[in-house]
Structures are given as structure tokens and as C-alpha cells.
Amino acid sequence: MKLRLCVLTITAMLCTVVQSFAHHSFAAEYDAQKVMTIKGTVTKFEWTNPHVRFYVDVKDDKGNVTNWDLELMSLNTLTRAGWDRHTLNVGDVVTVTFYMAKDGSKRGNARGNVELANGKKVFSAGDARGTGAER
Amino acid sequence: MRRRPLCAMFLAATVFACTQPLAHAQARGQTQAQPAPAPPAPRLANGHPDLSGVWMGGGGVSARNLKPGDQILLTPEAKKIMDARLSKDDPEANCLPTGVPRMNPYPWRMVQSSTDKPESHIFILFEGNIHSYRQIFMDGRPHPPDPDPTWYGHSIGRWEGSTLVVDTVGFNDKFWFDFDGHPHTTQLHTVERFTRTDLNTLSWDITITDPGSYQKPFTVQTKARLEPTWELMEYICQENNTNVPHIQGPAKVQ
């Protein structure tokens, strides 16, 4: 129970940070209470604004494949944090923790929670220097 | 029992990690403690303060930056409009301009001429959210009597000592002041006071008058911080804006 409370608290705080970087209302699109972790293969990487997006194929126990559409911060914010269009590549195996879309679509907000197969964490939100909250 | 200290440590580490960007953001928009006094604000050859540079933060309407004693009091009509607004219709989420004085998490550049002549214009170039600009006339012209309503309005500027005062009318009623959907009408009139208090800090006070939406004028007091090593980057919001069909619910912080 205590561990669960701890995780919930952390989730809520991460959500607060994430919301600051959005060009739209985070809470209107993603559910801060629904966090999911997947491991899969990157099928597409869009180095674009207003959000960088990447798509991940995940295979379940029965062999069914689901493609997740995952959102990061903007290209500009990630560039200033030191990431670039080569940070992620099609075919990379990643572990991603994200906030699920409220409308039930296979979408999520994954900012700062992407880990490559070699253990390197990329697109960390904490590195996003100089991206103040919307005023 | 073992879990508790582990959890506490994890929690403490996460609190630290999570609060860094927030603290940073707050420092940019509100108050900040300088370890040493910053150099004074520079001046142009014509003697006016030099406000040019890439700035981050400032602007926005929210309770946290209201002038002490001021209140945001909606008219009944404006409350109806605000209560009916849906998040998906926020112009910013649809890659439309934020108007005045809402800002977004991207830097902006103030552009002044640096000759010994008086400035004819001052421009504000926005990186986000739609890569647009504001044009401030500095040649002493008045507002036109019946301007077409626009997203950034008609701005005329003048110097009061070291402060640039920008008076703007002629707004359309399409942009929102924030994610909550605070509205305004075409009667909106803003008076902005920009003062570069030192090399790194631009004080930016905005007085909002709009009898169509607010029972009395109010002032927000904000600060922007110089980013001396940054350049503006391209930011085309329309390129891959897939969010709108998935945005749900009323325009309130949920």
C-alpha cells in the first residue's frame, strides 16, 4: 500500500511537470492516473512540432501487435535540452512509461520516460532547460 | 519496514528532480535571487534603453501574477462564455495566435533599431506558438479611429523615462487568455510597461481593460529573463498537430 501511495505521489508530481511544457492542456488529453509501461520496437520517429512523436510496436503473449503513438515535448525544447533527430531510430528497442490518452486511443504522453535497449535514458524532462510554464 | 526508507529516498529524489524545472520556470516568470548584482541595462546610441535580445517568460494572465489588491472579476456575460468553452477549441491548441498577453513556453525576441535616430518601429518576434510577430509603431501616430479587429491589435509605443509603454486596441475576440478560457471582447485595451531593470531582466506589467468581459481593470506583473546564448528556432505548429481530435472536456484545469 505504501509503495503504491509512493508511486501515485510521484506520478502526480511528474504530471505537474509535464503539464508545464504542453502547447495544449495536458489534463484535457491524458489521464494522470493511467500510467503504462511498454517495451517494443520503434516503427516511426517524427522530429516535428508542436510535438516530437514516435510509434512503437508491442507484441503481446499471443503474438498480436499493437502500435502506440507516443508524444514527447516540442522539437525546439528537446533540441535545447541536447537531443536531436538521431537520438531515436526506427528499429530501436525501447522501454517507455507514459500517460494514457483519455479517449481510449492507442496514444500516450511519454515525456522523459524513454529508455533504449542499452539502458540509456533519452528525452529526459528534467533536462529541458529554459522551457518555462505557459503564462 | 524496508520499503519505507526506500520509498522515502525515492520520493525525496523525485521531488528534487521534479521541482527543478518548476523552480526554474517560476524563477523566470516571477521573482529570482541573483547571486551577484547583474550588470545594468544597456542603452542604444539614441539614448533609449536597449530592450533587444532573446527573452524567456513574462506575460500571461493568472492569479499568481496579479498586482496586489487587483482581482479578475468577470461580467455575467463573460462568465457564461467561459463556462461553455471546451479545451479542444482553445486557439493555442489549434495553432492559432495567443494574442496579448498570453505567452507560451518558447522564447521571443525584441527588435529595436540601434541607430542614433528615434525608433520608427519595435518588433516582437515569437518563436511559438505560431511563429508570428507584433509590430509597435514608435513614430507618434495615433490609433486609427476604427481599426479592423486583429489577433495582436494596433500597438503604439512611447518612452516614459526608461520604460517603454505600449498601448494596444483593435483586438479581435478570438484568442483566450489561458487554458481556462478567460475571454475578452473587442473592447479589450492593453497598456504594457516594459522596463529592463538590469541586463538580464525585463519587467513587463500589463493592464487589462475590457468592460465587455471584466468588471474593472486589472494589472498583471511579470518578468522575462534574457537568454544571451539562444537564437530563435523555427517552430511550425501546424506541421504535426495531431492533438485536437483527442482533447476532451471543458476548458478548465482538471
Interface residues (C-beta under 8 A of the other chain):
Chain A: K2 L3 C6 T9 I10 M13 L14 T16 V17 S20 F21 H23 H24 S25 A27 A28 E29 E46 T48 N49 P50 H51 R53 D69 E71 S74 L75 N76 T77 T79 R80 A101 K102 D103 S105 R107 A125 G126 A128 R129 G130 T131 G132 A133 E134 R135
Chain B: R3 R4 C7 F10 L11 T14 V15 A17 C18 Q20 P21 L22 H24 A25 Q26 R28 G29 M56 G57 G58 G59 G60 V61 S62 N65 S87 K88 D90 E92 A93 C95 P101 R102 M103 N104 P105 Y106 P107 E127 G128 N129 D178 F179 T222 E227 W230 M233 Y235 I236 C237 E239 N240 N241 T242 N243 V244 H246 I247 Q248 G249 A251 V253 Q254
